[in-house]
């Protein structure tokens, strides 16, 4: 490859590529390594549940058919090993590009995976199926996957921070930005050179600018598909770059790149901009560095976002004071005005579907009090229709607290006060929901979510084996056993 010019070296794609290619597993902090394993634990749990969604089933059927067509065109069955990768649950063996997409979609399908929100929102775990597929197909280790995972989070989250304002404000989806991060994670798994990594970024980002229509108006299956599709592009772009295929190095901050094309957009009378310096400032390089993965949050409940803080407050109040459902006379829930309006209107006191129940504070509070958890199990039809919950829902009083308004969105303040039949009151205020990086989920708390999502899919015993394998990921010389444990028997 021709020598890179001095001007080219200043382009951001080169700075990112040089950093990603130089970073080693030994450079990661113990906290970042642990976080990567916890996010994989959470993500695979989400994928087990996601595999049961109708759109995931459609995609699996489609890619099975596509694979069968490809096999017949070359005169026979291809071996289910070598360069193949595995789709979760089904065990379907295919090429790493398709496997990354199928697995990434399963992680995303229930909208229950991780969340980071700055100028733009993002879900970094939408992209980590990309390095997983390559690590499996290339025979790489758990340490290789952890390293690529930390890199995926670092670049995705930095891209989320640098918009002034974020691209979502002027009609673009964050999958646009994911297309710049996914090839970096995939390329690191393939151990690309910096020059190859630059091309991988250029190839991927050239093809995956995504309009916000996928999350505006009437929602379709594409809502949870565009970001995994960016992960798919990351894998294919990295593989092409390894073979010498080139892509524009100026795709971020050069002529007609990301920054340039959005500079034409006016937002409140000002041109949209990006803070390119912030994208690469203080990139972590040692065990003492701060890695962005530690700032990402998880979803502890499969419910509307503004319900997380009040439900967290209720669960803490109950746990700290050993309150039983039969002891409760009233539950007062103070939230911001929009949460009270959306989640506490009269119809929400008599939910008749999952879609209404997961947007109902009375239902979520009542079922959480009775069951001691709020997982997808609590939104099955038979639970939503359980008439025994109605008297408890009627004890929930949702009110707007105007003082909380000024603190939103940096904080999501909520206060829950439980009054018992004996006249005692117990109150808890929560400013950040459980799962936020400021109040992270523990491994045991993730396990509750994981088992609720996975037990009916792969069995309780296999869920426990999979947990141990994930939480000892750094010891795995190859990933075959991990993928085998994700497969339903």
C-alpha positions as CSV (number, residue, x, y, z in Angstrom):
1,X,0.0,0.0,0.0
2,X,1.2,3.5,-0.8
3,X,2.8,5.4,2.1
4,X,0.3,7.5,4.0
5,X,0.8,11.3,3.6
6,X,1.4,13.5,6.5
7,X,-2.0,15.1,5.9
8,X,-3.7,11.7,5.8
9,X,-2.3,10.8,9.2
10,X,-4.2,13.7,10.7
11,X,-7.5,12.3,9.6
12,X,-9.6,10.9,12.4
13,X,-10.0,7.5,10.8
14,X,-6.2,7.1,11.0
15,X,-6.1,8.2,14.7
16,X,-8.8,5.7,15.6
17,X,-7.2,2.9,13.5
18,X,-3.8,3.4,15.0
19,X,-5.2,3.4,18.6
20,X,-7.4,0.3,18.0
21,X,-4.6,-1.7,16.3
22,X,-2.1,-0.9,19.1
23,X,-4.4,-1.6,22.0
24,X,-3.7,-5.0,23.6
25,X,-5.7,-7.1,26.1
26,X,-3.0,-6.3,28.7
27,X,-3.8,-2.6,28.3
28,X,-7.3,-3.1,29.6
29,X,-8.2,-2.2,33.2
30,X,-9.6,-5.0,35.4
31,X,-12.8,-3.0,35.6
32,X,-13.2,-2.8,31.8
33,X,-12.6,-6.5,31.5
34,X,-15.3,-7.3,34.1
35,X,-17.7,-4.8,32.5
36,X,-17.2,-6.5,29.1
37,X,-18.1,-9.9,30.6
38,X,-21.2,-8.4,32.4
39,X,-22.4,-6.8,29.1
40,X,-22.0,-10.1,27.3
41,X,-23.9,-11.8,30.1
42,X,-26.7,-9.3,29.7
43,X,-26.6,-9.3,25.9
44,X,-26.7,-13.1,25.5
45,X,-29.7,-13.1,27.9
46,X,-31.4,-10.5,25.7
47,X,-30.6,-12.7,22.6
48,X,-32.1,-15.8,24.1
49,X,-35.3,-13.9,24.7
50,X,-35.0,-12.1,21.3
51,X,-34.7,-15.4,19.5
52,X,-38.4,-16.0,20.2
53,X,-39.6,-12.8,18.6
54,X,-41.4,-13.1,15.3
55,X,-38.9,-10.8,13.4
56,X,-36.0,-13.0,14.6
57,X,-37.7,-16.1,13.3
58,X,-38.3,-14.5,9.9
59,X,-34.7,-13.5,9.6
60,X,-33.5,-17.0,10.6
61,X,-35.8,-18.6,8.0
62,X,-34.6,-16.3,5.3
63,X,-30.9,-16.8,6.0
64,X,-31.4,-20.6,6.2
65,X,-33.0,-20.5,2.8
66,X,-30.2,-18.2,1.4
67,X,-27.6,-20.6,2.8
68,X,-29.3,-23.6,1.3
69,X,-29.4,-21.9,-2.1
70,X,-25.7,-21.0,-1.9
71,X,-24.8,-24.6,-0.9
72,X,-26.7,-26.1,-3.8
73,X,-25.1,-23.7,-6.2
74,X,-21.6,-25.1,-5.4
75,X,-22.8,-28.7,-5.8
76,X,-23.2,-30.0,-2.3
77,X,-23.2,-29.3,1.5
78,X,-20.5,-27.1,2.8
79,X,-18.8,-28.1,6.1
80,X,-20.2,-26.7,9.3
81,X,-16.8,-25.7,10.6
82,X,-13.7,-23.8,9.4
83,X,-14.8,-20.3,8.5
84,X,-18.4,-20.8,9.8
85,X,-20.0,-19.0,12.7
86,X,-23.0,-20.0,14.8
87,X,-26.4,-18.3,15.3
88,X,-27.6,-18.3,18.9
89,X,-30.3,-20.8,19.9
90,X,-30.8,-22.5,16.6
91,X,-27.2,-23.4,16.2
92,X,-27.4,-22.6,12.5
93,X,-23.9,-22.5,11.0
94,X,-23.3,-19.8,8.4
95,X,-20.7,-17.3,7.3
96,X,-19.6,-14.7,9.9
97,X,-21.3,-11.8,8.1
98,X,-24.8,-13.4,8.4
99,X,-24.1,-14.8,11.8
100,X,-23.1,-11.4,13.1
101,X,-26.4,-9.9,11.8
102,X,-28.6,-12.7,13.1
103,X,-27.0,-12.6,16.6
104,X,-26.9,-8.8,16.7
105,X,-30.6,-8.7,15.8
106,X,-31.5,-11.2,18.6
107,X,-29.6,-9.1,21.1
108,X,-31.6,-6.1,20.0
109,X,-35.0,-7.6,19.2
110,X,-36.7,-7.0,22.5
111,X,-35.2,-3.5,23.0
112,X,-34.0,-4.7,26.4
113,X,-30.3,-4.5,25.9
114,X,-27.9,-1.7,27.1
115,X,-28.4,2.0,26.7
116,X,-26.2,5.1,26.5
117,X,-27.6,8.6,25.9
118,X,-25.7,11.8,25.3
119,X,-26.0,14.0,22.2
120,X,-27.2,10.8,20.5
121,X,-28.5,7.5,22.0
122,X,-26.8,4.2,21.3
123,X,-26.9,0.6,22.3
124,X,-23.2,-0.6,21.9
125,X,-24.2,-4.3,22.4
126,X,-26.0,-4.1,19.1
127,X,-22.5,-4.3,17.5
128,X,-20.6,-6.8,19.6
129,X,-22.0,-9.8,17.7
130,X,-19.7,-8.6,14.9
131,X,-16.4,-9.5,16.7
132,X,-18.0,-12.6,18.2
133,X,-18.7,-14.1,14.8
134,X,-15.1,-13.3,13.6
135,X,-13.5,-14.6,16.8
136,X,-15.4,-17.9,16.4
137,X,-14.7,-18.3,12.7
138,X,-11.1,-17.4,13.1
139,X,-10.5,-19.6,16.1
140,X,-9.7,-16.7,18.4
141,X,-9.8,-16.6,22.2
142,X,-12.1,-15.0,24.9
143,X,-9.4,-12.4,25.5
144,X,-9.6,-11.4,21.8
145,X,-13.4,-11.0,22.1
146,X,-13.1,-9.0,25.3
147,X,-10.6,-6.6,23.7
148,X,-12.8,-6.1,20.6
149,X,-15.9,-5.6,22.8
150,X,-14.2,-2.8,24.9
151,X,-13.1,-1.2,21.6
152,X,-16.7,-1.3,20.2
153,X,-18.0,0.4,23.3
154,X,-15.3,3.0,23.4
155,X,-15.8,4.2,19.8
156,X,-19.6,3.8,19.7
157,X,-20.0,5.8,22.9
158,X,-17.6,8.5,21.8
159,X,-19.5,8.9,18.5
160,X,-22.6,9.3,20.6
161,X,-21.1,12.2,22.5
162,X,-19.7,14.5,19.8
163,X,-22.7,15.8,17.9
164,X,-23.7,19.5,18.4
165,X,-26.6,18.5,18.5
166,X,-26.8,14.8,17.9
167,X,-27.8,13.5,14.5
168,X,-31.2,12.3,15.9
169,X,-32.2,16.0,16.3
170,X,-32.2,16.5,12.5
171,X,-33.7,13.3,11.4
172,X,-31.0,10.6,11.3
173,X,-30.8,7.3,13.2
174,X,-27.8,6.5,15.4
175,X,-27.1,3.4,13.2
176,X,-25.4,6.1,11.0
177,X,-22.7,6.4,13.7
178,X,-22.6,2.7,14.4
179,X,-21.4,2.1,10.9
180,X,-18.1,3.9,11.9
181,X,-17.7,1.9,15.1
182,X,-18.6,-1.6,14.0
183,X,-15.6,-2.0,11.5
184,X,-13.2,-0.9,14.2
185,X,-14.3,-3.7,16.6
186,X,-14.5,-6.2,13.7
187,X,-11.2,-5.1,12.3
188,X,-9.4,-5.5,15.7
189,X,-10.7,-9.1,16.0
190,X,-9.2,-9.7,12.5
191,X,-6.0,-8.1,13.6
192,X,-6.0,-5.7,10.7
193,X,-3.2,-3.3,10.1
194,X,-3.9,0.4,10.6
195,X,-4.1,0.9,6.9
196,X,-6.6,-1.9,6.5
197,X,-8.6,-0.6,9.5
198,X,-8.9,2.8,7.8
199,X,-10.3,1.2,4.7
200,X,-12.7,-0.9,6.8
201,X,-14.1,2.2,8.4
202,X,-14.4,3.8,5.0
203,X,-16.1,0.8,3.4
204,X,-18.7,0.4,6.1
205,X,-19.6,4.1,6.7
206,X,-19.9,4.7,2.9
207,X,-23.0,2.4,2.8
208,X,-24.9,2.7,6.0
209,X,-26.2,6.3,6.6
210,X,-29.6,5.6,8.1
211,X,-32.6,8.1,8.2
212,X,-34.6,8.4,11.3
213,X,-37.8,7.2,9.7
214,X,-37.1,3.8,11.2
215,X,-38.0,5.1,14.7
216,X,-40.5,7.8,13.6
217,X,-44.2,7.4,13.1
218,X,-45.4,3.9,12.6
219,X,-42.8,1.5,13.8
220,X,-41.8,-1.6,11.8
221,X,-39.3,-4.5,12.1
222,X,-36.6,-2.2,10.9
223,X,-36.6,-0.4,14.3
224,X,-34.5,-3.1,15.9
225,X,-32.7,-4.1,12.7
226,X,-30.7,-1.1,11.4
227,X,-28.1,-1.1,14.2
228,X,-27.4,-4.9,13.9
229,X,-27.2,-4.2,10.1
230,X,-24.4,-1.7,10.8
231,X,-22.7,-4.6,12.8
232,X,-23.1,-6.8,9.7
233,X,-21.5,-4.1,7.5
234,X,-18.6,-3.9,10.0
235,X,-17.8,-7.6,9.6
236,X,-18.0,-7.6,5.8
237,X,-16.0,-4.4,5.5
238,X,-13.2,-5.7,7.8
239,X,-13.1,-8.9,5.8
240,X,-12.9,-7.0,2.5
241,X,-10.2,-4.7,3.9
242,X,-8.1,-7.6,4.9
243,X,-8.1,-8.7,1.2
244,X,-7.0,-5.3,0.1
245,X,-10.3,-3.7,-0.8
246,X,-10.0,0.1,-0.1
247,X,-12.4,2.6,1.4
248,X,-12.2,6.4,1.8
249,X,-9.9,7.5,4.6
250,X,-11.6,10.9,4.7
251,X,-15.0,9.4,5.6
252,X,-15.2,11.2,9.0
253,X,-13.6,14.6,8.7
254,X,-12.4,15.0,5.1
255,X,-14.0,16.2,1.9
256,X,-17.7,15.3,1.8
257,X,-17.3,13.0,4.9
258,X,-19.6,12.8,7.9
259,X,-18.8,16.2,9.3
260,X,-19.0,17.9,6.0
261,X,-22.3,16.6,4.8
262,X,-24.0,17.4,8.1
263,X,-22.5,20.9,8.3
264,X,-25.2,21.9,5.7
265,X,-27.9,21.2,8.2
266,X,-29.4,24.1,10.1
267,X,-30.6,23.4,13.6
268,X,-32.3,26.3,15.4
269,X,-30.5,28.7,13.1
270,X,-27.1,27.3,13.6
271,X,-25.1,24.7,11.4
272,X,-24.8,21.3,12.9
273,X,-21.3,20.5,14.0
274,X,-19.2,17.7,15.5
275,X,-16.4,17.9,18.1
276,X,-13.8,15.9,16.3
277,X,-11.2,16.5,18.9
278,X,-13.4,14.9,21.6
279,X,-13.8,11.8,19.5
280,X,-10.1,10.9,20.0
281,X,-9.1,12.9,23.1
282,X,-7.5,10.8,25.8
283,X,-8.2,7.4,24.2
284,X,-7.4,4.8,26.8
285,X,-4.1,3.0,26.5
286,X,-3.4,1.4,29.9
287,X,-4.9,-0.5,32.9
288,X,-5.1,2.9,34.7
289,X,-7.1,4.6,31.9
290,X,-10.8,5.2,32.1
291,X,-12.7,3.1,29.5
292,X,-16.1,4.3,28.2
293,X,-17.7,0.8,28.7
294,X,-17.8,1.7,32.4
295,X,-20.2,4.6,31.6
296,X,-22.8,2.5,29.8
297,X,-26.0,1.4,31.4
298,X,-28.3,-1.6,31.3
299,X,-32.0,-2.0,31.3
300,X,-33.1,-3.7,34.5
301,X,-36.7,-3.8,33.5
302,X,-38.5,-4.5,30.1
303,X,-40.6,-1.4,30.5
304,X,-41.0,2.2,29.2
305,X,-37.9,4.2,30.1
306,X,-39.5,6.7,32.4
307,X,-40.9,3.8,34.5
308,X,-37.4,2.6,35.5
309,X,-36.7,5.2,38.3
310,X,-40.1,4.8,40.2
311,X,-39.9,1.0,39.9
312,X,-36.4,1.1,41.2
313,X,-37.5,3.3,44.1
314,X,-40.4,0.9,44.9
315,X,-38.3,-2.2,44.8
316,X,-35.7,-0.6,47.1
317,X,-38.4,0.5,49.6
318,X,-39.9,-3.0,49.7
319,X,-36.5,-4.7,50.1
320,X,-35.1,-2.3,52.7
321,X,-38.2,-2.5,54.9
322,X,-39.2,-6.1,54.2
323,X,-42.7,-5.0,53.1
324,X,-45.2,-7.6,51.9
325,X,-48.0,-7.0,49.4
326,X,-50.6,-7.7,52.0
327,X,-49.1,-5.0,54.3
328,X,-49.7,-2.2,51.8
329,X,-52.5,0.4,52.1
330,X,-51.2,3.0,49.5
331,X,-48.3,3.5,47.1
332,X,-47.7,7.2,46.2
333,X,-45.5,7.6,43.1
334,X,-44.1,11.0,42.4
335,X,-42.6,11.5,38.9
336,X,-42.1,14.2,36.3
337,X,-45.2,15.5,34.6
338,X,-44.8,13.7,31.3
339,X,-44.3,10.4,33.1
340,X,-47.5,10.9,35.1
341,X,-49.4,11.8,32.0
342,X,-48.1,8.9,29.9
343,X,-47.9,6.2,32.5
344,X,-50.6,7.0,35.0
345,X,-53.7,7.9,32.9
346,X,-56.9,6.0,33.8
347,X,-56.5,3.4,31.0
348,X,-53.2,2.3,32.5
349,X,-55.1,1.1,35.6
350,X,-56.7,-1.6,33.5
351,X,-54.1,-2.8,31.0
352,X,-55.4,-5.5,28.6
353,X,-52.2,-6.1,26.6
354,X,-48.5,-6.3,27.0
355,X,-48.1,-3.1,25.1
356,X,-50.3,-1.2,27.6
357,X,-48.9,-3.1,30.6
358,X,-45.3,-2.2,30.0
359,X,-46.3,1.5,29.7
360,X,-48.4,1.3,32.9
361,X,-46.9,2.5,36.2
362,X,-49.8,1.0,38.3
363,X,-49.3,-2.4,36.7
364,X,-45.5,-2.4,36.9
365,X,-45.6,-1.2,40.5
366,X,-48.3,-3.8,41.5
367,X,-46.7,-6.8,39.7
368,X,-43.3,-5.9,41.0
369,X,-44.6,-5.7,44.6
370,X,-46.3,-9.1,44.3
371,X,-43.8,-11.0,42.2
372,X,-40.6,-9.4,43.6
373,X,-39.4,-8.8,40.1
374,X,-40.4,-7.3,36.7
375,X,-39.1,-9.3,33.8
376,X,-40.7,-10.5,30.5
377,X,-42.5,-13.2,32.5
378,X,-44.6,-10.4,34.1
379,X,-45.9,-9.4,30.7
380,X,-47.2,-12.7,29.5
381,X,-50.9,-12.6,28.7
382,X,-52.0,-14.7,31.6
383,X,-50.2,-12.4,34.1
384,X,-51.5,-9.2,32.5
385,X,-55.0,-10.6,32.7
386,X,-54.7,-11.7,36.3
387,X,-57.6,-10.0,38.1
388,X,-55.9,-10.3,41.5
389,X,-53.6,-7.5,40.6
390,X,-56.5,-5.0,40.1
391,X,-57.0,-4.2,43.9
392,X,-53.2,-3.6,44.2
393,X,-53.1,-1.3,41.1
394,X,-55.9,0.7,42.7
395,X,-53.6,1.4,45.7
396,X,-51.1,3.1,43.4
397,X,-51.4,6.9,43.1
398,X,-49.3,8.5,40.4
399,X,-48.8,12.3,40.8
400,X,-46.6,14.8,39.0
401,X,-43.9,16.6,41.0
402,X,-43.0,19.9,39.4
403,X,-39.8,20.2,41.4
404,X,-38.4,17.2,39.5
405,X,-38.8,18.8,36.1
406,X,-35.7,21.0,36.3
407,X,-33.5,17.9,37.0
408,X,-34.6,16.0,33.9
409,X,-33.0,14.6,31.7
410,X,-29.6,14.5,33.5
411,X,-31.5,12.8,36.3
412,X,-34.8,10.9,36.3
413,X,-36.0,11.7,39.8
414,X,-38.9,9.7,41.3
415,X,-40.1,9.2,44.9
416,X,-42.2,6.3,46.1
417,X,-43.9,6.4,49.5
418,X,-45.5,3.2,50.8
419,X,-48.0,3.5,53.6
420,X,-48.8,0.3,55.4
421,X,-52.1,-0.8,57.0
422,X,-50.5,0.0,60.3
423,X,-50.1,3.6,59.3
424,X,-46.4,3.5,58.9
425,X,-44.8,5.3,55.8
426,X,-41.6,4.4,54.0
427,X,-40.2,6.6,51.3
428,X,-37.4,6.3,48.8
429,X,-36.2,8.8,46.2
430,X,-34.2,7.6,43.2
431,X,-32.6,10.0,40.7
432,X,-31.0,7.4,38.5
433,X,-32.7,4.1,37.7
434,X,-31.2,0.7,38.5
435,X,-29.0,-0.3,35.7
436,X,-27.6,3.2,35.1
437,X,-23.8,3.3,35.3
438,X,-24.3,5.3,38.5
439,X,-26.3,2.4,40.0
440,X,-25.1,-0.6,38.0
441,X,-26.7,-4.0,38.0
442,X,-24.7,-6.7,39.8
443,X,-24.0,-10.1,38.3
444,X,-26.7,-11.7,40.4
445,X,-29.2,-9.0,39.3
446,X,-28.3,-9.7,35.7
447,X,-28.8,-13.4,36.3
448,X,-32.4,-12.8,37.3
449,X,-33.0,-11.1,34.0
450,X,-30.9,-13.7,32.1
451,X,-32.8,-16.7,33.6
452,X,-36.2,-15.1,32.9
453,X,-35.3,-14.6,29.3
454,X,-33.4,-17.9,28.8
455,X,-34.8,-20.6,31.0
456,X,-37.7,-21.5,28.6
457,X,-35.3,-21.3,25.6
458,X,-32.3,-23.4,26.7
459,X,-33.2,-24.6,30.1
460,X,-32.2,-23.5,33.6
461,X,-29.2,-25.8,33.9
462,X,-27.8,-24.6,30.6
463,X,-28.4,-21.0,31.7
464,X,-26.2,-21.6,34.7
465,X,-23.5,-23.3,32.7
466,X,-23.6,-20.4,30.2
467,X,-23.3,-17.9,33.0
468,X,-20.1,-19.5,34.3
469,X,-18.7,-19.7,30.8
470,X,-19.3,-16.0,30.1
471,X,-18.0,-14.8,33.4
472,X,-14.8,-16.8,32.8
473,X,-14.5,-15.6,29.2
474,X,-10.9,-14.6,29.5
475,X,-9.9,-18.2,30.1
476,X,-11.5,-19.5,26.9
477,X,-8.9,-20.4,24.2
478,X,-11.7,-20.7,21.6
479,X,-15.4,-19.8,21.7
480,X,-16.9,-23.1,20.4
481,X,-18.2,-24.1,23.8
482,X,-19.7,-20.7,24.5
483,X,-21.7,-20.8,21.3
484,X,-22.7,-24.4,21.9
485,X,-24.1,-23.4,25.3
486,X,-26.3,-20.8,23.6
487,X,-27.9,-23.5,21.4
488,X,-31.2,-25.0,22.4
489,X,-31.1,-28.7,22.7
